Amino acid sequence: MAGEITITGILKCFNSTQSIDAELRKENLSATQTGDSYAEFIQTVGTSEEALELGQDIGTLGYTLIINLDSTNFVSLRRATGEGNCIRLDAGGGFALFKWAATAPFVIADTAPCRIKVLLLEA
């Protein structure tokens, strides 16, 4: 049986010096999960690229949320080994929510090992 994925996102900015009060909101984006597996974990990422742990039951990567738990260093995501960085997770809680266009993603920390929190949903 297919699962239902719901995503809600809000990005807001208020800057009184430039009279900016902006908000972009996307609520209740729905997607069907054809598989039924997921993985949720914390991974320590070193300064040499390493595979993102996928869990034993993830067949095809779907939606992913990754949060950088390090307060000092950033972490970069790569679609495959040897490729350039495609997403940067800044220190202090930088995060990304996206659907992978990759089958074997890699991660790399900037200056020192960092911990990331990951939620992977099978497509």
Buried (B, 14 or more C-beta within 10 A) or exposed (E): EEBEBEBEEEEEEEEEEEEEEEEEEEEEEEBEBEBEBBBEEEBEBEEEBBEBBBEEEBEEBBBBBBBBBBEEBBBBBBBEEEEEBBBEBEBEEBBBEEEBEBEEBBBBBBEEEBBBBBBBBBB
